[in-house]
Amino acid sequence: MVMCRDVNALATEYMEGTLGWRRRLAIRLHLLICDGCRAFMQQMRRTVRLVGSLPATPPPPETEARLLATLPDRPSPGA
């Protein structure tokens, strides 16, 4: 029986289609009955699509600095 923690651990393999058919079927059945895991998988798919749509080149340093400045306080690098 597949549990929520299994869906979490195997989400990437499930989405990539690398699981065996029995495990894939078990996860699919779990997703039919579990709203939380279904929402989790939808969010994973959205995240993969969004990351896949990002440009391959990094943002200019000033853009990166501006974005990092919006994050909550965090330890400085190398600290």
N, C-alpha and C positions, 0 to 999 in steps of 0.2 A: 504494500500500500504506500502510495506517495504522500508525503506530508509537506506542509508549507516550506519547511526548511530544505526539503529536497528540490522543490521548484526554485527556490532562491539559489541553491548551489549549482543547479544544472541549467539555469536560464540561458546562458550563452550557448551551451551545446545544443539545447533545444531549438533555439532560434537559428543556429547554423545548420541544423539537420544532421548532426553527427552522432546522435544517440541511436541506439538500437530500437527496433520497432516496438518492442514490449515496453521499454521505458518511456518512449515517446507517447505511446497510447495511454500509459498510466498517468503521465503528466497532463495529457489532453483531457482525460476524464476528471482529474482533480480540478482543472481549470473550469470545467462545467459547473462544479458545485461550490467553488471557493471564490467569492467576490474579491477578496483581498489579493489573492494570487493573480486573478484575472487582471485587476487594476495594475498590479506590479508588472506583469508582462506587457501590458499596453504602454506603460511608462518606459519600459526597457526598449520597446520598438520605436517609440517617439525619440528617445535619446539617441539610438543608433542612427535614425534618419537625420536628426539634427547634426550630429557629429559628422556624418557622411557628407553633409552639405557645406561644411566649413571649408574655406580655402586651404590649400596645402601649405601655403607660405605663412609664417608667423606674422602677427600684427606688428606694426612699427613700434619701437620702444616707447614712444610717448603714449600710444594707445594702451599698451600693456600697463604702464605706470598708472595711467588714469583709472583703469579697471581695478588694479590691485588696491588703489587708494579707497575704493568704495567698499572693500571687504572689512569685516569687523577686525578689531585689534588682534594681532597674531604675533608670535615671536619673530624677531628679525632673522633673516637667513644667516646661518653660521653661528647662531646663539645656542 
